[in-house]
Amino acid sequence: MSTALLAMSRHLEVRDVLKTIVASARELLDAEYAALGVPDDHGGFAQFVVDGVSDEQWKAIGPLPRQHGILAAMLHEEKAERLADVRKDPRFEGWPSAHPTMSDFLGLPVRDGEETIAALFLANKRCPEPPSSRTEGCGFTEEDEELLAILAQHAAIALTNARLYERSRELTIAEERSRLAHELHDAVSQKLFSLRLTAQAAAALVDRDPARAKGELQQVAALAAEAADELRAAVVELRPAALDEDGLVNTLRTHVQVLDRAHSAKVTFDTSGIRALPAAQEEALLRVAQEALHNALRHSGADRVEVDLARRGQGAVLSVTDDGKGFEPRAVRRAGRHLGLVSMRARASGAGGRLTVESAPGRGTTIEMEVPGG
């Protein structure tokens, strides 16, 4: 039980939590099959996770079940259901032809306060020494029911926490997109406005002063190139980070390579000895790197920006250094400007790390974030 509870609390993604709950329940109660359904508001299931059924079997079974029969009972009643043979229960309404045969059954709702947020089902208790001719399950016991009730209570906590985490991530993403929208408006719109005025000036000069018109057209070309750079950079930042698939190092390396192509400044990335970190820390490191790069490339006037990610103890340290115009950090804090620094400090703190800023007018800037690992 202790191992099962620790496994559930280790995950933050809802899908991972659901799969861990189902696998833990099946192993803990020694059942052949386990399933967990999260209801939707339309008589079906928003998510339905199974364990003990192969991928081929699951595909052959067909669409997700509807809320009927025993499944509906688990969602609309507070008590557990322990049946010697689910097929003989009057509420049983059959199953698809590809569905595995199930007999003994144990199920109960997963509740968060007064709300039923899921239903957990187990079938076919394994016999210690099953006879070769066995057609019925050994049957779940009262002790099994008590164990599953404890597991369901903790499952409710783990599932609720995972949902809150995902909602928090959604809000963070929305904030990032809002920031980028403002940035896009401020930077690109201004350049496009200048582009239009310069093009109009060139058109007016074509006949009476061709030389000046040529200069204005060269400025049009330069402004168009800058606007294109701004757009490319914005698209890069809007692209979701592929941390789950590629890991922090590869995701950050790709991000730096694209920025290096999109901007006139030279952007480099170096890493050494880095190890896998908790997901929350990797995401915080990536976001801080993106914010620091954004500041360096848009506001510092730097010719070179260096990103370094290295192992430090059990954790890691990220540094983003530019050779730009720099600033006075204390003056920035007193003036309440540079909200990007506030955001970076909040991200570092939220991941259990710390952020330091070293800068001075005319001497560039270094943003450093350290996390302890886990």
C-alpha positions in Angstrom: 0.0 0.0 0.0 2.8 2.4 0.9 4.5 1.7 -2.5 1.2 2.3 -4.3 0.6 5.6 -2.5 4.1 6.9 -3.2 3.7 5.9 -6.9 0.5 8.0 -7.2 2.0 11.0 -5.5 5.0 11.0 -7.8 3.1 12.1 -10.9 1.7 15.5 -11.9 0.1 14.8 -15.2 -3.6 13.6 -15.0 -3.1 10.8 -17.5 0.0 9.5 -15.6 -1.9 9.6 -12.3 -4.8 7.7 -13.7 -2.6 4.9 -15.1 -0.7 4.6 -11.9 -3.9 4.4 -9.8 -5.2 1.5 -12.0 -1.9 -0.4 -12.1 -1.5 0.0 -8.3 -5.0 -1.2 -7.6 -4.6 -4.2 -9.8 -1.3 -5.2 -8.3 -2.4 -4.4 -4.7 -5.5 -6.6 -4.9 -4.0 -9.2 -7.2 -6.7 -8.9 -9.9 -6.6 -9.9 -13.5 -8.2 -6.6 -14.7 -8.5 -3.1 -13.5 -10.1 0.0 -15.0 -10.8 3.6 -14.0 -13.3 5.9 -15.7 -13.5 9.7 -15.4 -17.1 10.8 -16.3 -18.0 13.6 -18.7 -21.2 15.6 -18.7 -22.8 13.8 -21.6 -23.4 10.2 -20.3 -19.9 8.9 -21.3 -16.4 9.0 -20.0 -13.9 11.8 -20.7 -11.1 9.3 -19.9 -11.1 5.5 -19.4 -7.9 3.8 -18.4 -7.4 0.0 -18.2 -4.8 -2.4 -17.0 -4.5 -6.1 -17.9 -5.9 -5.6 -21.4 -3.5 -5.6 -24.3 -3.5 -2.8 -26.9 -4.9 -5.2 -29.5 -7.8 -6.2 -27.2 -8.5 -2.6 -26.3 -8.7 -1.6 -30.0 -11.0 -4.6 -30.7 -13.4 -3.7 -27.9 -14.3 -0.5 -29.6 -15.6 2.9 -28.3 -15.4 3.9 -24.7 -18.3 2.6 -22.6 -21.3 4.7 -21.7 -22.5 5.4 -18.2 -24.9 2.5 -17.7 -25.3 -0.7 -15.7 -22.6 -1.3 -13.0 -20.5 1.6 -14.3 -23.4 4.0 -13.7 -23.9 2.5 -10.2 -20.3 3.3 -9.3 -20.8 6.9 -10.4 -24.1 7.6 -8.7 -23.8 5.6 -5.5 -21.4 6.2 -2.6 -20.9 2.6 -1.6 -18.7 -0.1 -3.0 -20.0 -3.0 -5.0 -18.6 -6.4 -4.4 -20.1 -9.1 -6.6 -19.4 -12.9 -6.9 -20.3 -12.7 -10.6 -21.0 -9.4 -12.3 -22.8 -11.2 -15.1 -25.6 -12.4 -12.8 -26.3 -8.9 -11.4 -29.6 -7.5 -12.7 -27.9 -4.3 -13.7 -25.4 -6.0 -16.0 -26.1 -5.1 -19.7 -23.5 -7.1 -21.4 -20.3 -6.1 -23.2 -18.8 -6.1 -26.7 -17.8 -9.5 -28.2 -14.0 -8.7 -27.9 -14.4 -7.8 -24.2 -12.5 -10.3 -21.9 -14.7 -12.5 -19.7 -15.1 -11.2 -16.2 -16.8 -12.8 -13.2 -16.0 -11.6 -9.7 -16.1 -7.8 -9.4 -15.1 -5.0 -7.0 -15.8 -1.4 -7.7 -16.2 1.9 -5.9 -16.5 5.6 -6.6 -13.5 8.0 -6.2 -14.8 11.0 -4.5 -13.6 14.5 -3.8 -15.9 15.7 -1.0 -19.4 15.4 -2.3 -18.3 15.0 -6.0 -17.7 11.7 -7.7 -14.7 12.4 -9.9 -14.0 8.8 -11.1 -15.0 5.2 -10.7 -12.5 2.4 -10.0 -13.2 -1.2 -11.0 -11.4 -4.6 -10.5 -12.3 -8.0 -11.9 -11.2 -11.6 -11.6 -9.4 -12.0 -8.3 -6.5 -14.4 -8.9 -6.5 -17.7 -6.9 -3.4 -18.7 -5.0 -3.6 -22.1 -6.7 -6.2 -21.9 -9.4 -7.7 -25.2 -10.5 -7.3 -26.0 -14.2 -11.0 -26.1 -14.7 -11.8 -22.9 -12.9 -14.5 -20.8 -14.6 -15.3 -18.5 -11.6 -13.0 -16.1 -9.9 -11.8 -16.6 -6.3 -13.8 -13.6 -5.2 -12.8 -10.3 -3.6 -12.8 -10.2 0.2 -13.9 -7.6 2.7 -10.2 -6.9 3.3 -9.8 -6.2 -0.4 -12.7 -3.8 -0.2 -11.1 -1.9 2.7 -7.8 -1.7 0.9 -9.4 -0.4 -2.2 -11.3 2.2 -0.2 -8.0 3.5 1.3 -6.5 3.6 -2.2 -9.5 5.5 -3.6 -9.2 8.2 -0.9 -5.6 8.8 -1.8 -6.4 8.5 -5.5 -8.8 11.4 -5.1 -6.1 13.6 -3.6 -3.6 12.6 -6.3 -6.1 13.2 -9.1 -7.3 16.5 -7.7 -3.7 17.7 -7.3 -2.9 16.7 -10.9 -5.9 18.6 -12.2 -4.8 21.7 -10.3 -1.3 21.4 -11.7 -2.6 21.1 -15.2 -4.9 24.1 -14.7 -1.9 26.1 -13.4 0.1 25.1 -16.5 -2.8 26.2 -18.7 -2.9 29.6 -16.9 0.9 29.9 -17.3 0.6 29.2 -21.0 -2.2 31.7 -21.4 0.0 34.3 -19.6 2.9 33.5 -21.9 0.8 33.9 -25.0 -0.6 37.2 -23.7 2.9 38.5 -23.1 3.9 37.4 -26.6 0.8 39.0 -28.1 1.8 42.3 -26.5 5.4 41.9 -27.6 4.2 41.2 -31.2 2.0 44.2 -31.2 4.6 46.5 -29.8 7.5 45.4 -31.9 6.2 44.2 -35.2 3.3 46.7 -35.5 5.7 49.6 -34.9 8.1 48.3 -37.6 5.2 47.8 -40.1 4.0 51.3 -39.4 7.5 52.7 -40.1 7.7 50.5 -43.1 4.5 52.0 -44.5 5.6 55.6 -43.9 9.0 54.9 -45.5 7.4 53.3 -48.5 5.1 56.3 -48.9 8.1 58.7 -48.7 9.9 56.7 -51.3 6.9 56.8 -53.7 6.7 60.6 -53.3 10.4 61.0 -54.1 10.7 58.7 -57.1 10.1 61.4 -59.7 11.8 64.5 -58.3 14.7 62.9 -56.3 15.5 59.3 -57.4 18.6 59.2 -55.2 16.7 59.9 -52.0 14.0 57.5 -53.1 16.6 54.8 -53.5 17.8 55.4 -49.9 14.2 55.2 -48.6 13.7 51.9 -50.4 16.8 50.5 -48.9 15.3 51.5 -45.5 12.1 49.7 -46.5 14.1 46.5 -47.1 15.9 46.8 -43.7 12.6 47.4 -41.9 11.0 44.4 -43.6 13.9 42.2 -42.6 13.6 43.3 -39.0 9.9 42.7 -39.0 10.5 39.2 -40.4 13.0 38.5 -37.6 10.5 39.7 -35.0 7.8 37.4 -36.4 10.1 34.4 -36.6 11.2 34.9 -33.0 7.5 35.2 -31.8 6.6 32.0 -33.6 9.5 30.2 -32.0 8.3 31.3 -28.5 4.7 30.3 -29.3 5.8 26.8 -30.2 5.2 24.5 -27.2 8.3 23.2 -25.6 8.8 19.5 -26.4 10.3 18.7 -22.9 8.5 15.3 -22.6 9.7 14.0 -25.9 13.2 15.7 -26.3 14.3 16.6 -22.8 15.6 19.9 -21.5 19.0 19.8 -23.2 17.7 19.1 -26.7 14.8 21.5 -26.4 17.0 24.3 -25.2 19.6 23.6 -27.9 16.9 23.7 -30.6 15.5 26.9 -29.2 19.0 28.6 -29.2 19.7 27.4 -32.8 16.5 28.9 -34.1 17.1 32.2 -32.3 20.7 32.3 -33.6 19.3 32.1 -37.1 16.6 34.7 -36.5 18.7 37.4 -34.9 21.9 39.3 -35.9 23.5 38.5 -32.5 25.5 35.3 -32.2 23.6 32.9 -29.8 25.4 29.9 -28.5 24.6 26.9 -26.2 27.0 24.8 -24.1 26.2 22.0 -21.6 28.1 19.5 -19.5 27.3 16.7 -17.1 23.6 17.5 -16.9 21.2 14.8 -15.6 17.5 14.4 -15.7 15.7 16.8 -13.3 12.1 16.8 -12.0 9.7 18.0 -14.6 8.7 21.2 -12.8 12.4 22.2 -12.5 13.1 21.5 -16.2 10.1 23.5 -17.3 11.2 26.4 -15.0 14.7 26.3 -16.4 13.5 26.4 -19.9 11.1 29.3 -19.3 13.7 31.4 -17.5 16.2 30.7 -20.4 13.5 31.9 -22.9 12.8 35.0 -20.9 16.5 35.9 -20.4 17.1 35.3 -24.1 14.1 37.4 -25.0 15.5 40.3 -22.9 19.0 40.0 -24.3 18.0 39.8 -27.9 15.3 42.5 -27.9 16.6 45.1 -25.4 20.3 44.8 -24.7 21.8 45.5 -28.1 24.2 42.5 -27.6 26.4 41.1 -30.3 26.8 37.8 -28.5 24.6 35.8 -26.1 25.9 32.7 -24.4 23.6 30.0 -22.8 25.3 27.5 -20.4 23.6 24.6 -18.6 25.8 22.6 -16.2 25.5 20.1 -13.4 26.0 21.4 -9.9 25.8 18.8 -7.2 22.5 16.9 -7.6 21.0 19.8 -9.5 21.8 22.2 -12.3 22.7 25.8 -13.0 21.7 27.8 -16.0 23.4 31.0 -17.1 22.5 33.4 -19.9 25.2 36.0 -20.5 25.2 38.8 -23.0 27.7 41.6 -23.9 25.0 44.2 -24.3 24.5 47.6 -22.7 23.6 46.3 -19.3 21.7 48.1 -16.5 21.7 48.8 -12.8 19.7 46.0 -11.1 19.0 48.0 -7.9 17.7 51.0 -9.9 15.4 48.6 -11.8 14.0 47.2 -8.6 13.4 50.6 -7.2 11.7 51.8 -10.3 9.5 48.7 -10.4 10.4 47.9 -14.1 11.6 44.8 -15.9 8.6 42.6 -15.0 10.5 39.8 -16.8 12.9 39.7 -13.9 10.0 39.4 -11.4 8.6 36.5 -13.5 11.9 34.7 -13.6 12.4 35.0 -9.9 8.9 33.6 -9.3 9.6 30.7 -11.6 12.9 29.9 -9.9 11.4 30.1 -6.5 8.4 28.0 -7.5 10.8 25.2 -8.6 12.8 25.3 -5.4 15.7 27.2 -6.9 17.1 30.7 -6.9 17.8 33.4 -9.4 20.7 35.9 -9.4 21.2 38.9 -11.7 24.6 40.5 -12.4 24.7 43.6 -14.6 26.1 47.1 -14.9 25.7 49.8 -17.5 28.0 49.1 -20.4 29.2 45.7 -19.0 26.5 43.3 -20.2 24.2 41.0 -18.1 24.3 37.5 -16.7 21.1 35.8 -15.5 21.8 32.7 -13.4 19.3 30.2 -12.1 20.2 27.2 -9.8 18.0 24.3 -8.9 18.8 21.6 -6.3 17.6 18.6 -8.3 15.5 15.9 -6.8 
